[in-house]
Amino acid sequence: MTVGLLGFQTTIATPVSLSGIGVHSGSPVSITFQPAEAGTGIVFSRSFADGSVAEYRAVSSNVGNTDLCTVLGTSLSRSVATIEHVMAALYALGLDNVVVEVDGAEMPIMDGSSFPFIEAIEQAGIVNLGEKRRYIRVLKPVRIDSGSSWAEFRPYDGTRFEVEIDFDSPLIGRQSWKGDLTAQVFRDELSRARTFGFMRDVERLWAAGYALGSSLENSVVISDDDTVVNVEGLRFVDEFVRHKTLDAVGDLAIAGAQFIGCYRSYRGGHKMNSQALKALLSDRTAYEIVEAPVRSQRVRAREFVPVNAPELTAWFG
């Protein structure tokens, strides 16, 4: 039995809210996870001071900027940014249908990880909606290259991530994380890994209007002499690659459905994750839409059967 592959769609049992600041804007922001009906998907609903609301389904065709974070929407004034930590939590816990209400331009950064979102979702509870879940099953390798960086999808009987990073920093160096993704694995091994950055980049980012809310409370900061500035140190010896894996989970959650396959990357990031996903979805021979047989809530990946799902394919853009 491949743990983590559910046969039926889910949503949260009750609404739950969190508040914090945006890591780039530095502005206060609140979000509320709302239950949603089967087939809704993950939808971000941003409210504005004038009473208007902009909604974005969390799918590849709606992804805009991916330079420093993942953004939904192409309009700077009406987009929703830094969604990857929220998306990673929703994906790892197997949530298919949630409306994420937000009153600002980006998700709250919280402590720089996905763990606060995991706790909030677990507090709210998860319910089975009784409708079949559909997956994207990878049928053949799909790879993209950019200089010395690369990313690829490969067929696999389950959902697996293999992420490797290589930084010109003695503190980080070359690190890798490999594992099958389940809710428990994500919670224990990835969810608490925090975003990180170098002190030498701070002034440049501030001048560009980024990282205005970044602090030692929500980021691991690396000094010019390659030491961790945070008094408490690292949560994991290899926290850096664990966070990059967390980001990859969140970025690939934009597929519009969970996937069955292995995602591998070397020196990747938000942009490469997004480009790899688009490369997979643009090749209709590289994947198929499948769903589980009715008989069981949890089944083996190989037991999922192909279905004709034009409405799901249309989400990808």
Phi, psi and omega in degrees: 000128178270102183295137177106342177267103184267147180277341186232153180290156182225167169210177177279154185283321181218157177296150176212142186238152174220154178225151178186210177234157175280133184294330180266318181282329185075007183267150176297145179208144177235145176229153175226126173276122180248140175299153180216156182286161177303140180089353180289321187080193175265121182235129175262126183241107182261126178261148182241164183299332181277004178093352179282160181225137174243131181243138178227122171288136183280079179226161187304322183293344180261001181285131177255246182292140177228025184293306183242349179197177178260128185241137171260126180101147182260346178273121184300325185279345183229025180265173175232121189248167174056050184269353192296324181289323175293313181298323179298317180295315180297316181295312184296327180274001174075032179268124183261328189228106180211138170259121180260103179276133182221141182253018179217187186277348181207166177290150174294139183282339181054237180262012179091004182232187176265354189300317178300327178287322175300312180299318182295317180294318179295327176294320181288326182091158182235136181237148178276131183265353176079004176254143183297141174268143176250144180241158169261113180260124180287128183258333181208160181296139174227123187227145171234149179233145175213099185063234179271000180263152176204162176209149180205153169255141177223150176300144180196145182273069183151197177238117188225146176235135174228102187241132178231137177238159181209101183253145175279063180211125180302331181292322184262300181061221182254120181227152177218151173226132180225137177177156172284135184272120170229168178302318182291318178298314180298314181298315187279324191251339186235325193298331184269358180287128188264156173297156184217161179198168183258137179304326183294342182266352189299309184297321178296317179293318179299317181297330180271000179087018180249164174059027181290339178255006181287139179205177178290349177278343182226008181211147169274121183251131181254124184284173180294340178260021175060047171234159179279124181287324183303128183301322183283350179075203183270151175278332174223150177302322180251043183301331184295311181287330177295322178290322177298325176291317176305314178300318180297319177301313181294320180293322180281344176293351179281002183296336184097351176197156176290157183241153174249111184163183178244130176252125181237142176211153176227120181057043181270190180182190183303315183295316181292321176302315181295318181293322178295318179296317179295325177295319178297310186289339179279347179253097186293347177273354185268350182208166173220155176268126183229162174217163184279153172294157186293335194296340189217150175283322179237125183225167178288147181302323183292344181275349180292141186246145180295145177225156174273110186229068182298329181291328178287316179300325182295334179296331189292325182071000000 
